[in-house]
Amino acid sequence: MIITGGRSKNIQDILPTEIYDTETSEWSRFNGIGLYRHMVFKKDNYIFIYGGFENHSPNHPIEKIFKVDLLQYLKSNTQITKKLEQYIASLKEKESKGKENTNKNLSNDVLNTQPTTSTQIPDKVKIENNHIQEKKFRLSNKAVVLKFNENMQEDMGLISKVDIDKFINEGKRMGFNNVNQVTSLQNKRIFNEVLINKFIDALFHPFDWFTNEVENMHNKLPFSKDDIDLLISEASKVISKEPTLVKIKSPSKVFGNIFGQYNDLMRFFESFGHPTDDNAMGDVHLFHYVFLGDYVDRGNYSLEVILLLLALKVNIFI
């Protein structure tokens, strides 16, 4: 298992690449690549790292592919390199057998093959720019219009493209006589926003969870029984609309067992971003957040954890 990139509290730090040997349960460390929020895919003994941000320029996403020859990158560890070579050899053997089986099903055609060549990649990660020329975009003069029913369920049969200059009158054509009617439907998506914000304002402290104010909050939570009952009711409305098996799109952040460890949850949010758009570390517009549970037990702040997660669930939904 290879873990590349990432960032610490100091965004300029370049974290090392970590390799976990599943046979020996040992970790090995190598020079880092200086990237985070990227995606990775593998082909033979190469890994390709695309997108994300560089630690020294965190505000500008990159448009390059990092091509890493693992045999060169990991050669300082002979044990891992040997296992990698064995793995690559097994892949080539399977590929060779597959070609033999394919050839048996062919006629007498002769297959001409060219020997493959490999390039020595230096220890430093090779960067290849896949951006051949700047892509140009232009805005369309049409807008896509959808109509929703009273339960805010999309009616896929009522999709149309409308010229921008005729967009104002499209609402009337679709049955909305005035702006207030549209607004009343939109408000049905908003549950009890004041109540939800009350829980979030009190419990969501990704940067100041260690202050005296938050410590005092733990001693006496500022919520009544009716507040909690209503939060549970609002969260139930949201969760009941989801299927039992939830399909998650990438990119996502997955959180394991929290067990009432409120301070640990705040540390995660402080170090790796959190589900809001209120500040630079808020990235809910970029990532889906997945909390697997368990949420309560063991820790001292089970109530704080579950109430905050329910409030965030409703807040993100609306």
C-alpha positions in Angstrom: 0.0 0.0 0.0 1.4 3.3 -1.1 0.4 6.7 0.5 1.6 9.7 -1.4 1.2 13.4 -0.7 -1.0 15.1 1.8 -0.4 18.1 4.0 0.1 19.0 7.7 -0.9 22.0 9.7 1.9 23.9 8.0 0.9 23.7 4.4 4.5 24.3 3.2 5.6 21.0 4.7 6.3 18.2 2.2 5.1 14.9 3.7 7.0 11.8 2.9 5.7 8.9 0.8 4.8 6.0 3.1 4.8 2.3 2.0 3.1 -0.4 4.0 4.1 -4.0 3.5 1.0 -6.1 4.1 3.1 -9.3 4.6 5.5 -8.0 7.3 3.2 -5.2 8.6 6.1 -2.8 8.3 6.2 0.9 7.2 8.9 2.4 5.0 9.4 6.1 4.3 10.6 7.8 1.1 11.0 11.4 -0.2 7.7 13.1 -0.6 6.2 14.5 -3.9 4.9 17.8 -2.5 1.3 17.3 -3.6 -2.1 17.0 -2.0 -5.7 16.5 -3.1 -4.5 14.7 -6.2 -5.7 11.4 -7.8 -3.4 8.4 -8.6 -3.6 5.5 -10.9 -1.2 2.6 -11.6 0.1 0.9 -14.7 2.7 -1.8 -14.3 5.6 -0.4 -12.3 4.5 3.2 -12.8 2.1 5.4 -10.9 0.6 8.5 -12.5 -0.4 11.3 -10.2 -2.8 13.9 -11.7 -4.1 17.2 -10.5 -4.3 18.6 -6.9 -2.2 21.3 -5.5 1.5 21.8 -4.8 2.6 22.6 -1.3 4.5 25.7 -2.4 1.6 27.1 -4.4 -1.6 25.9 -2.6 -4.0 28.3 -4.3 -3.4 27.2 -7.9 -4.4 23.7 -9.1 -1.9 22.1 -11.3 -2.4 20.6 -14.8 0.4 18.2 -14.9 0.9 14.4 -14.7 3.6 13.2 -12.4 5.0 9.9 -13.8 6.8 7.9 -11.2 8.8 4.8 -11.9 8.5 2.8 -8.7 11.5 0.7 -9.4 13.7 3.8 -9.4 11.7 5.7 -6.7 11.9 2.9 -4.2 15.3 1.5 -5.0 16.8 2.5 -1.7 14.7 -0.3 -0.1 15.9 -3.5 -1.6 13.2 -5.6 0.1 10.4 -3.6 -1.4 12.1 -3.3 -4.7 12.5 -7.1 -4.9 8.8 -7.7 -4.2 7.9 -5.1 -6.7 10.0 -6.8 -9.4 8.4 -10.1 -8.6 5.0 -8.5 -8.9 5.8 -6.9 -12.3 7.2 -10.3 -13.5 3.9 -12.0 -12.5 2.0 -9.4 -14.5 4.1 -9.9 -17.6 3.6 -13.7 -17.2 -0.1 -13.3 -17.1 -0.1 -11.0 -20.0 2.1 -13.5 -22.0 -0.3 -16.4 -21.3 -3.2 -14.2 -22.3 -1.6 -13.5 -25.7 -0.9 -17.2 -26.2 -4.5 -18.0 -25.6 -5.6 -15.3 -28.0 -3.2 -16.5 -30.7 -4.7 -20.0 -30.5 -8.1 -18.6 -31.5 -6.7 -16.7 -34.5 -6.0 -18.0 -38.0 -2.5 -18.2 -39.4 -2.0 -14.5 -39.3 1.4 -13.5 -38.2 1.6 -11.1 -35.3 4.4 -8.7 -35.6 5.6 -7.3 -32.3 8.1 -4.6 -31.5 10.4 -4.8 -28.5 9.4 -2.4 -25.8 11.8 0.1 -24.4 12.0 1.6 -21.0 13.3 4.9 -19.9 15.4 5.4 -16.8 13.6 7.7 -14.5 15.8 9.6 -12.0 15.2 9.6 -8.3 13.5 12.9 -8.6 10.0 12.5 -9.8 9.6 13.2 -13.5 7.0 15.8 -14.4 5.2 15.7 -17.7 2.9 18.4 -18.9 -0.1 16.9 -20.6 -1.5 20.3 -21.4 -0.6 20.7 -25.1 -2.5 23.9 -25.8 -4.7 26.2 -23.9 -8.4 25.2 -24.2 -10.8 27.9 -25.0 -14.3 28.1 -23.5 -17.2 30.2 -24.5 -20.5 30.8 -22.7 -23.7 29.4 -24.3 -26.6 31.8 -25.0 -29.0 29.2 -23.7 -30.0 28.0 -20.2 -31.3 24.6 -19.2 -34.6 24.8 -17.3 -36.0 22.1 -15.0 -39.3 22.1 -13.2 -39.7 20.6 -9.7 -42.9 19.4 -8.1 -44.0 20.5 -4.6 -41.8 17.9 -3.0 -38.8 19.3 -4.8 -38.6 16.1 -6.9 -37.2 16.7 -10.4 -39.5 16.1 -13.3 -37.1 14.9 -16.0 -39.9 15.2 -18.7 -39.8 19.0 -18.3 -36.4 20.0 -19.5 -35.9 22.7 -22.0 -33.3 25.0 -23.4 -34.2 28.7 -23.3 -32.5 31.7 -24.8 -31.0 33.9 -22.0 -32.9 36.9 -23.2 -36.2 35.0 -22.8 -35.3 33.5 -19.5 -37.3 35.9 -17.4 -40.6 34.8 -19.0 -39.9 31.1 -18.8 -41.2 30.8 -15.2 -44.6 32.0 -16.3 -44.7 29.5 -19.2 -44.0 26.7 -16.7 -46.8 27.7 -14.4 -45.3 30.1 -11.9 -47.2 33.4 -11.9 -44.9 35.3 -9.7 -41.5 35.2 -8.0 -43.1 34.6 -4.6 -44.5 31.3 -5.8 -41.0 30.1 -6.8 -39.6 31.3 -3.5 -42.3 29.4 -1.5 -41.2 26.2 -3.2 -37.5 26.9 -2.5 -38.3 27.5 1.1 -39.7 24.0 1.4 -36.2 22.7 1.1 -35.1 24.7 4.1 -36.0 22.8 7.2 -35.5 24.7 10.5 -32.5 26.7 9.5 -32.4 28.7 12.7 -32.3 25.6 14.8 -29.6 23.9 12.7 -27.4 27.0 12.9 -27.8 27.0 16.7 -26.2 23.5 16.9 -23.5 24.3 14.4 -22.6 27.6 16.0 -22.3 26.0 19.4 -20.5 22.7 18.4 -18.5 23.4 15.2 -15.1 24.7 16.4 -12.4 23.3 14.0 -9.8 26.0 15.1 -10.7 26.8 18.7 -12.0 23.5 20.2 -9.5 23.8 23.1 -10.6 27.2 24.4 -12.3 27.8 27.8 -15.5 28.7 26.1 -15.8 25.4 24.4 -14.8 23.6 27.6 -17.6 25.3 29.4 -20.0 24.4 26.7 -19.2 20.7 27.4 -20.2 21.2 31.0 -23.6 22.5 30.1 -24.8 22.1 26.5 -27.0 25.1 25.4 -29.8 22.9 24.0 -33.1 22.0 25.4 -34.8 18.6 25.0 -37.2 20.1 22.5 -34.2 21.4 20.5 -32.7 17.9 20.3 -36.0 16.3 19.5 -36.5 18.8 16.6 -33.0 18.2 15.3 -33.6 14.5 15.2 -36.9 15.0 13.4 -35.2 17.3 10.8 -32.3 14.8 10.3 -34.8 12.0 9.9 -36.5 13.9 7.0 -33.2 14.1 5.2 -32.0 10.5 5.9 -35.4 9.0 5.0 -35.0 10.4 1.4 -31.7 8.4 0.9 -31.5 4.8 -0.1 -30.1 2.1 2.2 -27.1 1.7 0.1 -25.7 5.2 -0.5 -23.7 5.8 -3.7 -20.7 8.2 -3.0 -19.1 10.2 -5.7 -15.4 11.1 -5.7 -13.6 13.0 -4.4 -14.7 12.1 -0.9 -13.3 12.2 2.6 -14.1 9.0 4.7 -14.1 9.2 8.5 -14.0 6.0 10.5 -15.1 5.3 14.1 -15.3 8.6 16.1 -16.6 7.0 19.4 -17.5 10.3 21.0 -14.0 11.8 20.6 -15.1 15.3 19.9 -11.7 16.8 20.2 -10.3 14.3 17.7 -13.0 15.2 15.2 -12.1 18.9 15.5 -8.5 18.0 15.0 -9.4 16.2 11.7 -11.4 19.3 10.6 -8.5 21.6 11.6 -5.9 19.6 9.7 -7.7 18.2 6.7 -10.5 20.7 5.9 -14.1 20.7 7.0 -17.6 20.7 5.6 -18.3 24.4 5.3 -17.6 27.3 3.0 -17.0 29.8 5.7 -13.2 30.0 5.4 -10.2 28.8 3.4 -10.2 25.4 5.0 -13.9 24.8 4.2 -14.2 22.5 1.2 -17.7 21.1 1.2 -18.1 22.4 -2.4 -15.1 20.1 -3.5 -15.5 17.0 -1.4 -18.2 14.6 -0.2 -18.0 13.7 3.5 -18.6 10.2 4.6 -18.9 9.2 8.3 -18.9 5.5 8.8 -19.5 5.4 12.5 -19.5 4.4 15.3 -20.3 7.9 16.4 -20.9 7.5 20.2 -19.5 5.4 23.1 -16.1 5.3 24.8 -15.4 9.0 24.5 -16.6 11.7 26.8 -18.5 13.8 24.3 -20.8 11.4 22.5 -23.7 13.8 22.6 -21.7 16.6 21.1 -20.5 14.4 18.2 -23.8 13.0 17.2 -25.7 16.3 17.5 -23.0 18.1 15.4 -23.0 15.4 12.7 -26.8 15.5 12.4 -26.8 19.3 12.1 -24.1 19.2 9.4 -26.1 16.5 7.6 -29.2 18.7 7.4 -27.1 21.8 6.7 -25.3 20.3 3.8 -28.5 18.8 2.4 -30.2 22.2 2.3 
